[in-house]
């Protein structure tokens, strides 16, 4: 009878209607939405690069740590050559972030409404929704930031210093995915010093957590040091030459658009409640951390989405603020209105974050709304935002290059190499071209430069992009043999000539040191 009662308790109505169940339902809804729509367009530029890096696993790469390529390799082992399969784990990371945001709201003192609102805000935030739509390190970055924040909140609230080890291990894994959590740690450090929680730093356990983080991160750190810290060069060049500079109001406007207008108000409410709310005095550090991160990314010419991983904590605090505001019976009726308003104001922006519309319909939709794509980098864009445009044109590129290659005499094909201008082009050739028997493409961009010029002699080479005049100093014969076109691809990846170059005037190995592009 006792066992029977336990079973009834496990499967009771409360089990399926409680706050945790609601968070799981919300996370599942986000995951299902990704399963339905994530495969609509094509492989993103960085996904192709991650696949190639996953085939050349190492403790590090020039422009990123090794975790995301490892995930790409694992996804291919699980799901084969499947675009949707490649994006399952990012979608799961997004679903887990929804649940964690609700749990953070609970730890901050929030009830059912605050927890559900925090989770829903994560779902409807455009930038976070987009993170779960592709296999990039951003999908896991936001999960690790949120998980680290969750552990820190428990440490501060429940005085469980041994959890600093879990915090440190989370940070270590996060650093193996993307280095940006270091900014979060620095901002939190400032926040802790400025808040009453600074006394929690005086024990040995925070240092033990730092040691755990360093231990996990050490293989990649050693790799970076061994190769001269190339990521610092990549980041410096990106800030100086790649990222589009934004004025303060442009940066703020992008934050509003990426989070969603009402969501951004929830974030602001969360920041204010963390800084001045008596209930959250113990967690002031997170409010200060947001301000430090906002100021740093604004004045360091960082991309606007760099701030997104801190959103879930702000959503949780903002949801708690709204719950506190609507505690009085006369204001309770505002809660459904808040949910409806959040859904209605966020709904029109969903197609800009998740490919719910066929590309032709999306272009028409964005034009009807009068919302044109904004460049996050110093490049020209046309009908699609970069994160969509970079999912088009890669197969056509490989097909065009394959036709040029197959048109060569057999003797030349044996010696022919392929040179691309960037890692996206090279990865597209290496992924899609293998079925056509293309030799591996090489290029001077980031990790490809470190991998070297390949095994081909360079006596004949197919070069993607550029102008014929660019290559006459190195080859005696330069012939345009094809042209790559896709109207939805990035403008600099469409209408590209494909050259066949013969009669090298210098060895490709002699030229290689001069073509390095770390950016």
C-alpha positions in Angstrom: 0.0 0.0 0.0 2.9 2.3 0.8 4.4 1.8 -2.7 1.0 2.4 -4.2 0.8 5.7 -2.4 4.3 6.7 -3.6 3.3 6.0 -7.2 0.2 8.1 -6.8 2.3 10.9 -5.4 4.8 10.8 -8.3 2.0 10.9 -10.9 -0.3 13.3 -9.0 -1.9 16.3 -10.6 0.5 18.7 -8.8 3.4 16.9 -10.4 2.2 17.8 -13.9 1.0 21.3 -12.9 3.6 22.5 -10.5 6.1 25.3 -11.3 8.9 23.0 -12.4 6.5 21.2 -14.8 5.5 24.5 -16.3 9.2 25.3 -16.9 9.7 21.9 -18.5 6.7 22.5 -20.8 8.1 25.9 -21.8 11.5 24.4 -22.5 10.0 21.6 -24.5 7.9 24.1 -26.5 11.1 26.0 -27.5 12.9 22.7 -28.3 10.0 21.6 -30.5 9.9 24.9 -32.3 13.5 24.5 -33.2 13.0 20.9 -34.4 10.2 22.2 -36.7 12.0 25.2 -38.2 15.8 24.8 -37.7 16.2 22.9 -40.9 14.4 25.3 -43.2 17.4 27.2 -44.8 20.9 25.8 -45.1 24.2 25.3 -43.3 25.5 28.5 -41.6 29.0 29.6 -42.5 30.3 28.8 -38.9 28.6 25.4 -38.9 30.6 24.3 -41.9 33.7 25.6 -40.3 32.9 23.7 -37.0 32.3 20.5 -39.0 35.7 20.8 -40.6 37.3 21.6 -37.3 35.5 18.7 -35.7 37.3 16.5 -38.3 40.6 17.9 -37.2 40.1 17.8 -33.4 42.7 19.5 -31.3 42.9 21.3 -28.0 42.4 24.6 -29.7 41.8 26.5 -32.9 43.0 30.0 -33.9 39.6 31.7 -33.4 37.7 29.5 -30.9 38.2 26.8 -28.2 37.5 23.1 -29.1 34.1 22.3 -27.5 31.8 23.4 -30.4 33.8 21.4 -33.0 33.6 18.5 -30.7 29.8 18.9 -30.5 29.8 19.0 -34.3 31.7 15.8 -34.5 29.4 14.1 -31.9 26.3 15.3 -33.7 27.5 13.8 -37.0 28.2 10.5 -35.3 24.6 10.6 -33.9 22.7 12.0 -36.8 24.9 11.6 -39.9 25.1 14.4 -42.5 21.9 16.0 -41.3 21.4 19.8 -41.0 18.6 19.4 -38.5 20.6 16.8 -36.6 23.5 19.2 -36.3 21.2 21.6 -34.6 19.6 19.3 -32.1 22.1 20.0 -29.3 21.9 23.8 -29.7 18.2 23.5 -29.4 18.5 21.4 -26.3 20.8 24.0 -24.8 18.2 26.6 -25.5 15.5 24.6 -23.8 17.8 24.0 -20.8 18.3 27.8 -20.6 14.6 28.4 -20.3 14.3 26.0 -17.4 17.4 27.5 -15.7 16.0 31.0 -16.0 12.8 29.9 -14.2 14.8 28.2 -11.5 16.9 31.3 -11.0 13.6 33.3 -10.5 12.6 30.7 -7.9 15.9 31.0 -6.0 15.6 34.8 -6.0 12.2 34.3 -4.3 9.8 34.2 -7.2 6.7 32.2 -7.3 4.9 30.5 -10.2 4.2 33.7 -12.1 7.8 35.0 -11.9 9.3 31.6 -12.9 7.0 31.2 -15.9 7.5 34.8 -17.0 11.3 34.4 -16.8 11.2 31.2 -18.9 8.8 32.8 -21.5 11.0 35.9 -21.8 13.9 33.6 -22.7 11.8 31.9 -25.4 10.6 35.2 -26.9 14.0 37.0 -26.8 14.9 37.2 -30.5 18.7 36.9 -30.0 18.4 33.9 -27.7 15.9 32.3 -30.0 18.4 32.7 -32.8 21.2 31.2 -30.8 19.3 27.9 -30.6 18.8 27.8 -34.3 22.4 27.0 -35.4 25.4 25.1 -34.1 27.7 28.0 -33.0 29.3 28.5 -29.7 26.7 31.1 -28.8 24.1 28.4 -28.1 26.2 26.9 -25.3 27.7 30.1 -24.1 24.4 31.4 -22.9 23.6 28.1 -21.2 27.0 28.1 -19.3 26.6 31.8 -18.2 23.1 31.0 -16.9 24.2 27.8 -15.1 27.2 29.6 -13.5 24.8 32.3 -12.4 22.5 29.7 -10.9 25.3 28.1 -8.9 26.5 31.5 -7.6 23.0 32.5 -6.5 22.7 29.3 -4.5 26.1 29.9 -3.0 25.1 33.4 -1.9 21.6 32.5 -0.7 22.1 29.2 1.0 25.7 29.7 2.1 27.0 26.5 0.4 30.6 27.4 -0.3 31.5 23.9 -1.7 29.4 24.8 -4.7 32.2 27.1 -5.8 33.7 23.9 -7.2 30.6 23.4 -9.4 30.8 27.0 -10.4 34.4 26.7 -11.3 33.9 23.5 -13.3 31.0 25.3 -15.2 33.3 28.2 -16.0 36.1 25.9 -17.1 33.8 24.1 -19.6 32.5 27.4 -20.7 36.0 28.6 -21.5 36.5 25.5 -23.6 33.5 26.7 -25.6 34.0 30.5 -25.8 36.2 32.9 -24.0 33.6 35.5 -23.4 32.6 34.2 -20.0 35.8 35.8 -18.8 34.1 39.1 -19.2 31.2 37.9 -17.1 33.6 36.7 -14.4 35.3 40.1 -14.3 32.0 41.9 -14.2 30.8 39.7 -11.4 34.0 40.3 -9.5 33.4 44.0 -9.7 29.8 43.5 -8.6 30.7 41.3 -5.7 33.3 43.8 -4.4 30.6 46.5 -4.7 27.9 44.4 -2.9 27.4 43.1 0.6 28.2 39.6 -0.8 32.0 40.5 -1.0 32.6 38.7 2.3 31.8 35.4 0.5 35.1 35.8 -1.4 37.2 35.6 1.8 37.0 31.8 2.2 39.2 29.2 0.5 36.4 27.9 -1.7 36.2 30.6 -4.3 39.9 29.9 -4.9 39.2 26.2 -5.1 36.6 27.0 -7.8 39.1 29.1 -9.7 41.5 26.2 -9.6 38.9 23.8 -10.9 38.1 26.3 -13.8 41.8 26.6 -14.6 42.3 22.8 -14.6 39.5 22.3 -17.1 40.6 25.2 -19.3 44.3 24.4 -19.1 44.6 22.3 -22.3 43.3 25.0 -24.5 45.3 27.7 -22.6 48.5 25.7 -23.3 47.5 25.4 -27.0 47.0 29.1 -27.3 50.3 29.9 -25.6 52.1 27.3 -27.8 50.8 29.0 -31.0 51.4 32.6 -29.8 48.0 33.5 -28.4 46.4 33.8 -31.9 43.0 34.5 -30.4 44.2 37.9 -29.1 45.3 38.8 -32.6 41.9 37.7 -34.0 40.0 39.7 -31.5 42.1 42.8 -31.9 41.7 42.7 -35.7 38.0 42.1 -35.4 37.6 45.2 -33.2 39.8 47.4 -35.4 38.7 46.2 -38.9 35.6 44.0 -38.7 33.0 44.9 -36.2 30.7 47.8 -37.2 31.2 50.7 -34.8 28.0 51.8 -33.1 27.1 55.1 -31.4 25.6 54.7 -27.9 22.0 55.1 -29.1 22.6 52.6 -31.9 23.9 50.1 -29.4 21.0 50.6 -27.1 18.5 50.4 -30.0 20.1 47.1 -31.0 19.7 45.8 -27.5 16.0 46.7 -27.5 15.5 45.0 -30.9 17.4 41.8 -30.0 15.8 41.3 -26.7 12.3 42.5 -27.8 10.8 45.8 -26.7 8.8 44.5 -23.7 11.5 42.0 -22.9 14.0 44.9 -22.7 11.7 46.5 -20.1 11.8 43.3 -18.1 15.6 43.4 -18.3 15.7 47.0 -17.1 13.3 46.2 -14.3 15.5 43.3 -13.3 18.6 45.5 -13.3 16.9 48.1 -11.1 15.4 45.5 -8.7 18.8 43.9 -8.3 20.4 47.3 -7.6 17.9 48.9 -5.3 15.4 46.1 -4.2 15.7 45.2 -0.6 14.7 41.6 -1.4 17.6 41.2 -3.7 20.3 43.0 -1.7 22.3 39.8 -1.5 22.4 39.5 -5.3 23.5 43.1 -6.1 26.5 41.8 -7.9 24.4 40.7 -10.8 23.0 44.2 -11.3 26.4 45.8 -11.2 27.7 43.1 -13.6 25.1 44.0 -16.2 26.1 47.6 -16.1 29.8 46.8 -16.3 29.2 44.5 -19.3 26.9 47.0 -21.0 29.5 49.7 -20.7 32.4 47.5 -21.7 30.8 46.2 -24.8 29.5 49.6 -25.8 32.9 51.3 -25.6 35.1 48.4 -26.8 33.2 48.2 -30.1 31.8 44.7 -29.3 28.9 43.2 -31.1 25.5 43.9 -29.6 24.7 40.2 -29.1 27.8 39.8 -26.8 25.5 41.0 -23.9 22.8 38.4 -24.5 24.2 35.6 -22.3 23.4 37.7 -19.2 19.8 38.2 -20.2 18.3 35.1 -18.5 19.4 36.4 -15.0 18.0 39.8 -15.8 14.7 38.2 -17.0 14.5 36.3 -13.7 15.0 39.4 -11.6 12.6 41.5 -13.8 10.0 38.8 -13.6 10.3 38.8 -9.8 9.9 42.6 -9.8 6.7 42.3 -11.8 5.4 39.5 -9.6 6.1 41.7 -6.5 4.3 44.6 -8.2 1.2 42.5 -8.9 1.0 40.9 -5.4 -2.0 43.0 -4.4 -5.3 41.5 -5.4 -6.3 44.6 -7.3 -3.2 44.1 -9.6 -3.4 40.4 -10.0 -5.4 40.8 -13.2 -2.4 42.5 -14.7 -0.5 39.2 -14.8 -2.4 37.6 -17.8 -2.2 41.0 -19.5 1.5 41.0 -19.1 1.8 37.6 -20.7 -0.5 38.5 -23.6 1.4 41.7 -24.1 4.7 39.9 -24.2 3.4 37.4 -26.7 1.8 40.0 -29.0 4.8 42.4 -29.0 7.3 39.6 -29.5 5.4 37.6 -32.1 6.2 39.8 -35.1 9.9 39.5 -34.4 10.1 35.7 -34.4 10.7 35.4 -38.2 13.8 37.5 -37.7 15.2 35.0 -35.2 13.9 31.7 -36.3 13.3 30.7 -40.0 9.6 30.1 -39.6 9.0 31.6 -43.1 10.3 30.4 -46.5 13.0 32.8 -47.5 10.9 34.5 -50.2 8.2 35.1 -47.7 10.6 36.4 -45.1 12.0 39.0 -47.5 8.5 40.2 -48.4 7.5 40.2 -44.7 10.5 42.3 -43.6 9.9 44.8 -46.4 6.2 45.2 -45.4 7.3 45.9 -41.9 10.0 48.3 -43.2 12.7 46.5 -41.2 15.9 46.2 -43.2 18.9 44.1 -42.1 21.5 45.9 -40.0 25.1 45.0 -40.5 27.0 43.9 -37.4 30.2 44.0 -39.4 31.8 46.4 -41.9 30.3 44.7 -44.9 27.4 45.3 -47.3 24.2 43.4 -46.8 21.0 43.3 -48.9 17.7 41.5 -48.5 18.7 39.2 -45.6 20.4 39.7 -42.3 23.8 38.2 -42.2 22.9 35.2 -40.0 20.3 34.1 -42.7 22.3 35.2 -45.8 25.3 33.1 -44.6 23.0 30.0 -44.9 22.8 30.4 -48.7 25.1 29.8 -51.6 27.5 27.2 -50.3 26.2 24.3 -52.3 26.2 26.4 -55.5 29.8 27.4 -54.7 30.9 23.8 -54.4 29.0 22.8 -57.6 30.5 25.6 -59.6 34.0 24.8 -58.4 33.4 21.1 -59.1 32.4 21.8 -62.7 35.6 23.8 -63.2 37.7 21.1 -61.7 36.0 18.3 -63.7 36.6 20.3 -66.9 40.4 20.1 -66.4 42.5 17.5 -68.1 43.1 14.5 -65.9 46.8 15.2 -65.6 46.0 18.7 -64.3 43.4 17.5 -61.9 46.0 15.3 -60.1 48.1 18.4 -59.3 45.2 20.9 -58.9 44.6 22.6 -55.5 41.8 24.9 -54.5 42.2 28.3 -52.7 39.4 30.1 -51.0 39.3 33.6 -49.5 37.9 32.7 -46.1 37.0 29.8 -43.8 33.3 29.8 -45.0 34.3 29.2 -48.6 37.0 26.7 -47.8 34.7 24.8 -45.5 31.9 24.8 -48.1 34.2 23.2 -50.6 35.5 20.7 -48.1 32.0 19.7 -46.9 30.0 19.7 -50.1 32.8 19.1 -52.5 33.9 15.8 -51.1 31.0 14.0 -52.9 32.3 15.4 -56.2 35.8 14.3 -55.5 37.3 17.8 -55.0 40.7 18.1 -53.4 40.7 19.9 -50.0 40.5 23.6 -50.2 43.0 25.8 -48.4 43.0 29.4 -47.4 44.8 31.9 -45.2 41.9 32.6 -42.9 42.3 31.8 -39.2 42.8 28.0 -38.5 43.1 27.3 -42.2 46.3 29.3 -42.4 47.7 27.3 -39.4 46.8 24.1 -41.2 49.1 25.1 -44.1 48.9 25.1 -47.9 48.2 21.4 -48.2 49.9 18.7 -50.2 49.3 20.0 -53.8 52.3 21.4 -55.6 50.5 24.6 -56.6 51.5 24.2 -60.3 47.8 24.7 -61.1 45.2 26.0 -58.7 41.5 27.0 -58.7 41.0 30.3 -56.8 37.6 31.5 -55.6 36.9 35.2 -55.8 39.1 38.3 -56.2 40.2 39.8 -59.5 42.4 38.4 -62.2 44.9 41.2 -61.5 45.3 40.0 -57.9 47.0 36.8 -59.1 49.1 37.8 -62.1 52.1 38.5 -59.8 52.1 34.8 -58.8 50.9 33.0 -61.9 51.7 33.5 -65.6 48.2 32.4 -66.8 45.0 33.4 -65.0 41.7 32.4 -66.6 38.2 32.9 -65.4 36.4 29.6 -65.7 33.1 30.0 -63.9 31.0 32.3 -61.7 29.1 31.6 -58.5 25.7 33.2 -57.9 23.0 33.0 -55.3 20.7 36.0 -54.8 20.2 35.3 -51.1 23.9 34.8 -50.2 26.0 37.6 -48.7 26.8 40.1 -51.5 30.5 39.4 -51.2 29.8 35.6 -51.6 27.7 36.0 -54.8 28.7 36.9 -58.3 32.1 35.5 -57.5 34.5 34.5 -60.3 36.4 31.2 -60.2 39.8 31.4 -61.7 42.1 28.6 -63.0 45.7 29.7 -62.5 48.7 28.0 -64.2 52.4 28.6 -64.3 53.4 29.6 -60.8 56.0 32.3 -60.5 56.7 31.4 -56.8 56.1 28.4 -54.6 52.8 28.4 -52.7 54.8 27.6 -49.6 56.9 30.7 -50.1 53.8 32.8 -50.4 52.0 31.2 -47.5 53.4 33.3 -44.6 52.2 36.5 -46.4 48.6 35.5 -46.7 47.7 35.0 -43.1 44.3 36.6 -42.1 43.6 36.4 -38.4 40.3 38.2 -38.1 
